[in-house]
Amino acid sequence: MSCAHDRGLSVETVGEQPVAGELVRKAAAAVEDLGFGTLWFPEITGREAMAQAAILLAATRHITVASGMTDIYARDPVTDAAAQRTLEEAYPGRFLLGLWESHASLAQGVRGHRSGPGLATMCTYLDVLDNAPFGPPGTVASPNRVLAALDPGMLALAAERARGATVLGMPVEYTRAARTVLGDDGLLAITQLCVLSHDHADTADLARTTAAAALPNRHDLLRGLGHENPDALDSRLVDALVAHGRARGHRPPRPRALRRRSRPRQPPPCDHHTRLPARTAVGATRRAPTRLTRHTRVGHGTSAP
């Protein structure tokens, strides 16, 4: 699998946006043609993750497809294991399963499950996943998985029972803390929230709204990084959580503010750095999420350009 310590880029696809499947397939092929090594996608409100992975794998030739946030409440672990083995059989070495413990509002309010403690629930899920009896003949449990993690406990579990972790929506300073927990050999994929607009004032307002939505499960972590009162949402914290800049019509956008705000003074010790367009202001180009991939190529130990 090419996603660890390579020069390819993991990117967020438009899979969660209201985009036709044909365009998603074309976008995946275009990203591969640009030379990127890994294609990441989330699972929240859009397409079902395993079906989406199969679509993206079929639309490409050799790029690694990674489900960055596969909701463990969407499928039981036996089903997830069988799906992963099926994709591994059809596309050897090209699928990376990313598992996410979800939020109570989704697990209970939308899916109708009883939501349990995140770390304990994930541990139990992994136990069943590793011992699942179903899958194509001759296949075995796949080690190709990462965990969506924020707190040190989930990061430690990722270091012990997965290839590594994905970290979404944290300041770049947290990257080093995550690397310390994962160790030098663990795969670390960082996703930074960003917003685009034709007007800089719009991006500031949208960035603040996006940062506010990210606060509930990040308070303690942010205080540990020196943000003593996260609820105040001062400009320093907003800029740390959400990169924002201008989108320039239908030309490939080069929002310098995004690059400045997502780049620490020293290169972050991560293997992948993705930018997830969390919000796009009315009038900003809807093609920006795909085109941003042209300007965010990173490798292990480097930062975005």
C-alpha positions in Angstrom: 0.0 0.0 0.0 1.4 3.3 -1.1 -0.1 5.6 1.5 2.6 5.4 4.2 5.7 7.7 3.9 5.3 8.3 0.1 5.3 11.5 -1.9 1.6 11.2 -2.8 -1.1 13.3 -1.3 -4.2 12.2 0.5 -7.1 14.4 -0.5 -10.7 14.9 0.5 -13.0 14.1 -2.3 -16.3 15.7 -3.2 -18.1 12.6 -2.0 -19.9 14.5 0.8 -20.9 17.3 -1.5 -24.1 17.3 -3.7 -22.3 16.1 -6.8 -23.3 13.5 -9.3 -21.6 10.1 -9.1 -20.2 10.5 -12.6 -18.3 13.7 -11.6 -17.0 12.0 -8.4 -15.5 9.2 -10.6 -14.0 11.7 -13.0 -12.5 13.7 -10.1 -10.9 10.6 -8.7 -9.3 9.7 -12.0 -8.1 13.3 -12.4 -6.5 13.2 -8.9 -4.7 10.0 -9.8 -3.5 11.4 -13.1 -2.0 14.3 -11.2 0.3 11.8 -9.4 -1.2 11.7 -5.9 -0.8 8.5 -4.0 -3.9 8.4 -1.8 -7.5 9.5 -2.1 -9.3 10.1 1.2 -13.1 10.5 1.7 -15.4 10.8 4.7 -18.6 9.2 5.6 -21.1 11.5 7.3 -24.3 12.3 5.3 -23.4 11.3 1.8 -22.7 8.0 0.1 -22.2 4.8 2.1 -18.5 4.3 2.7 -17.9 0.8 1.4 -19.9 1.4 -1.8 -18.1 4.7 -2.3 -14.7 3.0 -1.9 -15.7 0.4 -4.5 -16.8 3.2 -6.9 -13.5 5.1 -6.4 -11.4 2.0 -6.8 -13.1 1.0 -10.0 -12.7 4.5 -11.4 -8.9 4.5 -10.8 -6.0 2.2 -11.6 -3.4 2.2 -8.8 -4.1 5.0 -6.3 -4.8 4.0 -2.7 -8.4 4.8 -1.6 -8.9 5.5 2.1 -12.1 5.9 4.0 -11.0 8.5 6.5 -14.1 8.4 8.7 -16.1 5.2 8.4 -18.8 5.4 11.0 -18.7 2.2 13.2 -22.4 2.6 13.9 -23.2 2.4 10.2 -22.3 -1.3 9.9 -21.6 -4.0 12.5 -17.9 -5.1 12.7 -18.6 -8.4 11.0 -20.1 -6.6 8.0 -17.2 -4.1 7.9 -14.7 -6.9 8.0 -16.4 -8.8 5.1 -16.6 -5.6 3.1 -12.9 -4.8 3.7 -11.8 -8.3 2.7 -14.0 -8.1 -0.4 -12.3 -4.9 -1.5 -8.9 -6.3 -0.7 -9.6 -9.3 -2.8 -10.7 -7.2 -5.8 -8.1 -4.4 -5.4 -5.1 -5.9 -3.5 -3.3 -3.4 -1.3 -5.4 -0.4 -2.5 -8.0 0.1 0.3 -7.3 1.6 3.7 -10.2 1.4 6.2 -10.5 4.4 8.5 -12.8 3.9 11.5 -14.6 6.6 13.5 -16.5 6.3 16.7 -19.2 8.8 15.5 -21.1 11.3 17.6 -24.1 10.5 19.8 -26.3 12.8 17.7 -25.7 10.6 14.7 -25.4 7.2 16.4 -28.6 7.7 18.4 -30.5 10.6 16.9 -30.2 9.5 13.3 -29.2 5.8 13.2 -31.2 4.7 16.2 -28.4 3.0 18.1 -27.4 3.3 21.7 -24.1 5.3 21.8 -21.4 4.1 24.1 -18.1 5.5 25.4 -15.9 6.2 22.4 -12.7 4.4 23.4 -14.4 1.3 25.0 -16.8 1.0 22.0 -13.9 1.2 19.5 -12.0 -1.5 21.5 -14.9 -3.9 21.4 -15.5 -3.1 17.7 -11.9 -4.0 16.9 -12.1 -7.2 18.8 -15.0 -8.4 16.7 -13.5 -7.0 13.5 -10.3 -9.0 14.0 -12.2 -12.2 14.6 -15.0 -11.8 12.1 -15.9 -15.2 10.4 -17.2 -13.8 7.1 -15.5 -12.8 3.9 -14.4 -14.1 0.5 -12.9 -17.6 0.6 -9.2 -17.7 1.5 -9.1 -14.1 2.8 -8.0 -13.1 6.3 -8.4 -10.1 8.5 -6.7 -7.1 7.0 -4.2 -4.9 9.0 -4.8 -2.0 6.7 -6.8 0.3 8.9 -6.4 3.6 10.8 -8.5 5.2 13.5 -10.0 8.7 13.5 -8.5 10.1 16.7 -8.3 13.3 18.7 -7.6 12.5 22.3 -4.4 10.7 23.5 -6.4 7.6 24.5 -7.7 7.0 21.0 -4.3 7.8 19.5 -2.7 5.2 21.8 -5.3 2.6 20.6 -4.5 3.5 17.1 -0.8 3.0 17.8 -1.5 -0.4 19.3 -4.2 -1.8 17.0 -4.0 0.0 13.7 -1.5 1.3 11.2 -2.0 4.8 12.6 -4.5 7.6 12.9 -6.3 10.4 11.2 -6.7 13.7 13.0 -9.4 16.2 11.9 -9.7 19.9 12.7 -6.9 20.6 15.2 -4.2 23.3 15.2 -1.0 22.3 13.5 0.8 22.3 16.8 -1.2 19.2 17.8 0.5 17.2 15.0 3.7 16.8 17.0 1.7 15.6 20.1 -0.1 13.0 17.9 3.2 11.9 16.4 4.7 11.4 19.9 1.8 9.0 20.8 1.9 7.1 17.5 5.6 6.7 17.4 7.8 7.1 14.3 6.4 4.2 12.4 2.6 5.0 12.7 0.8 6.5 9.8 -0.4 10.0 10.7 -2.9 11.8 8.4 -3.9 15.4 9.3 -7.0 17.0 7.9 -7.4 20.7 8.2 -10.8 22.4 7.9 -10.9 25.3 5.4 -13.5 27.7 3.9 -13.5 29.5 0.6 -15.2 32.6 -0.7 -14.7 35.4 -3.2 -14.8 37.9 -0.3 -12.3 37.7 2.6 -14.8 39.0 5.1 -17.1 36.1 4.2 -14.4 33.6 4.9 -13.7 35.1 8.3 -17.4 34.7 9.3 -17.7 31.2 7.9 -14.4 30.2 9.6 -15.8 31.3 12.9 -19.0 29.4 12.4 -17.0 26.3 11.4 -14.7 26.6 14.4 -17.7 26.9 16.8 -19.1 23.7 15.4 -15.8 21.9 16.1 -15.4 23.1 19.7 -17.6 20.6 21.7 -15.1 17.7 21.8 -11.9 19.7 21.6 -12.1 22.0 24.6 -9.5 20.2 26.8 -7.2 19.6 23.9 -7.2 23.2 22.9 -6.6 24.4 26.5 -3.5 22.1 26.5 -2.3 24.0 23.4 -2.5 27.4 25.2 -6.1 28.4 24.2 -7.3 29.1 27.8 -10.9 30.1 26.9 -11.9 28.2 23.7 -15.5 29.4 23.9 -14.4 32.9 23.4 -13.4 32.0 19.8 -10.8 34.7 19.5 -9.3 35.2 16.1 -6.1 33.3 17.1 -8.1 30.2 17.8 -10.3 30.5 14.7 -7.3 30.8 12.5 -5.7 27.8 14.2 -8.7 25.6 13.6 -9.9 26.8 10.2 -7.8 27.9 7.2 -9.6 30.4 5.1 -8.9 32.3 1.9 -10.4 33.5 -1.4 -11.5 31.3 -4.2 -10.9 32.8 -7.6 -13.8 32.0 -10.0 -13.3 28.8 -12.0 -9.5 29.1 -12.3 -7.4 26.8 -10.1 -7.5 28.7 -6.7 -4.3 29.7 -5.1 -5.5 31.0 -1.7 -2.2 32.0 -0.1 -3.9 32.5 3.2 -4.8 28.8 3.3 -1.2 27.8 2.8 0.2 30.3 5.3 -2.3 29.3 8.0 -1.9 25.6 7.5 1.9 25.7 7.6 3.7 25.7 10.9 7.1 27.3 11.3 8.7 23.8 11.1 7.5 20.9 8.9 4.9 18.8 10.8 5.8 15.2 11.3 2.8 13.8 9.3 2.5 11.5 6.4 -0.5 13.1 4.8 -2.0 16.6 5.0 -5.4 17.1 3.6 -7.7 20.2 3.4 -11.4 19.6 3.9 -13.5 22.5 2.5 -16.0 22.4 5.3 -18.0 25.4 4.0 -18.1 27.3 0.8 -19.7 30.7 0.6 -22.4 31.4 -2.0 -20.7 32.5 -5.2 -17.4 30.7 -4.4 -16.5 28.0 -7.0 -17.9 24.6 -6.3 -14.9 23.1 -8.1 -12.5 24.4 -5.4 -12.5 21.2 -3.3 -11.0 19.2 -6.2 -8.7 21.9 -7.5 -7.2 22.5 -4.1 -5.5 19.1 -4.5 -3.1 20.7 -7.0 -1.5 22.9 -4.3 -1.4 20.6 -1.2 1.2 18.0 -2.1 3.2 16.7 0.9 5.3 13.8 1.9 6.5 12.4 5.3 8.1 15.1 7.3 7.1 18.0 5.0 4.4 20.6 5.1 2.1 21.9 2.4 3.7 24.3 -0.1 
